[in-house]
Amino acid sequence: MKTKFLVRAEFLDAGWTGVAYGGRERIIATHQAPSNADLSDRLRAALEYYLATRAADYLVEMGYAGSREIPNCPEAFIKRPIDLWACKIAKQTCPIQAQVFLDEPEKFFAGCLVDEPRKQAVFNTVSQGDYRGFHHVRGRYLCPRCEEVRGNESAKSYHYPWELALLEAFSDFDPDRDMPAAIPKLHGAKIGRFTVLNALCAPHCLEVATVLCPEVAATLRVVELELKRPGR
């Protein structure tokens, strides 16, 4: 699958400087280079290393390691804000966190809370490809702008931590100081005022920056890389 990073590249006195933003650390990588092309190569290599190390560790922690995709159960829902899966039928927290283990069916049947016929029906539905369960993945977080545009039922509204960045991380935007002047611009672009107070995915960071700080937006780019889950 693809994953996207927000990158800022500027030509300063000493040459080109680039920063990749995202996650709890806010800054994932920084590099300097004599040319824009060299900077792009160096940042790309740094981000690929990040995916192979920090991101891979996160995926293992969230339980994504395995030989193949583990879809979610169609009879499950996510409990907010604790980010736990619960069963719609049993009305309890799911012991296996809504994971349908296609490679280990006995693990699914042992952990599922519903009766045997329903367990079999769920397993058949998922294993036959009629339902792929991509509506939520543990350890992914909502981009509020995606929610505005697509609706909160879209799987594409959820992102890994490194795919999200705060506006103030890559600009001098100060919500307390600048929000009054920003509101008319946001209204004209049909962007909710509270959207800019939250971390956004890379494409929507660029969109909001284009509206509120176009000079900064001119230095931003979205870098797309391949994300491989551990063990695959």
Residue pairs with C-beta under 8 A, 6 or more apart in sequence:
1 226
1 227
2 224
2 225
2 226
2 227
3 51
3 55
3 160
3 162
3 163
3 224
3 225
3 226
3 227
4 163
4 201
4 202
4 203
4 222
4 223
4 224
4 225
5 20
5 21
5 22
5 28
5 47
5 162
5 163
5 202
5 222
5 223
5 224
5 225
6 20
6 21
6 22
6 165
6 170
6 202
6 205
6 206
6 220
6 222
6 223
7 18
7 19
7 20
7 21
7 43
7 220
7 221
7 222
7 223
8 18
8 19
8 21
8 170
8 216
8 219
8 220
8 221
9 16
9 17
9 18
9 36
9 39
9 40
9 43
9 219
9 221
10 16
10 17
10 18
10 219
11 17
11 36
14 32
15 32
15 33
15 34
15 35
16 32
16 33
16 34
16 35
16 36
16 38
16 39
17 30
17 31
17 32
17 39
18 30
18 31
18 32
18 33
18 39
18 40
18 42
18 43
19 27
19 29
19 30
19 170
20 27
20 28
20 29
20 30
20 43
20 46
20 47
20 50
20 223
21 27
21 28
21 165
21 169
21 170
21 205
22 28
22 161
22 162
22 163
22 164
22 165
22 202
23 161
23 162
23 164
24 161
26 165
26 166
26 169
27 169
28 46
28 47
28 50
28 162
29 43
29 46
29 47
29 50
31 39
31 42
31 43
31 46
32 39
33 39
33 41
33 42
43 223
44 223
44 225
47 223
47 225
48 225
50 162
51 225
51 227
51 228
54 162
55 160
55 162
55 227
56 230
58 139
58 160
58 161
59 65
59 139
59 229
59 230
60 230
61 139
62 137
62 138
62 139
63 97
63 99
63 138
64 70
64 137
64 139
64 229
64 230
65 229
65 230
65 231
66 103
66 229
66 231
66 232
67 103
67 231
67 232
68 102
68 103
68 232
69 102
69 132
70 99
70 100
70 101
70 102
71 99
71 100
71 102
71 126
71 131
71 132
71 133
71 134
72 85
72 98
72 99
72 100
72 133
72 134
72 135
72 136
72 137
73 85
73 87
73 94
73 98
73 99
73 100
73 112
73 122
73 126
73 133
74 122
74 125
74 126
74 131
74 133
75 87
75 88
75 89
75 114
75 118
75 122
76 85
76 86
76 87
76 88
76 94
76 98
77 85
77 86
77 88
78 84
78 85
78 86
78 136
79 85
79 86
79 93
83 138
83 139
84 93
84 94
84 97
85 93
85 94
85 97
85 98
85 138
86 92
86 93
86 94
87 93
87 94
87 98
87 113
87 114
89 113
89 114
89 118
90 113
90 114
92 113
94 111
94 112
94 113
95 111
95 113
96 107
96 108
96 111
96 112
97 138
98 133
99 108
100 108
100 122
100 123
100 126
100 127
100 133
101 107
101 108
102 126
102 127
105 123
108 119
108 123
109 116
109 119
109 123
112 119
112 122
114 122
125 131
126 132
126 133
134 155
135 153
135 155
136 155
136 158
137 155
137 158
139 160
139 161
140 158
140 159
140 160
141 158
141 159
141 160
141 161
141 164
141 199
142 152
142 157
142 158
142 159
143 157
143 158
143 159
143 164
143 198
143 199
143 200
143 201
143 204
144 192
144 194
144 195
144 198
144 200
145 191
145 195
145 200
145 201
145 204
145 207
145 208
146 154
146 156
146 157
146 158
146 159
146 201
146 204
147 154
147 157
148 190
148 191
148 192
148 195
150 156
150 157
151 157
159 201
160 227
163 201
163 202
164 199
164 200
164 201
165 199
165 200
165 202
165 205
166 198
166 199
166 200
167 173
167 196
167 200
167 205
167 208
167 209
167 212
168 174
168 175
170 205
170 209
170 216
170 220
171 209
171 212
171 213
171 216
172 213
173 182
173 196
173 212
173 213
175 196
175 197
178 212
179 193
182 193
182 196
182 212
183 193
185 211
185 212
186 192
186 193
186 195
186 196
186 211
186 212
187 193
188 211
189 207
189 211
191 207
191 208
191 211
195 208
196 208
196 212
200 208
202 222
202 223
203 222
205 220
206 217
206 220
206 221
206 222
209 216
209 217
209 220
210 217
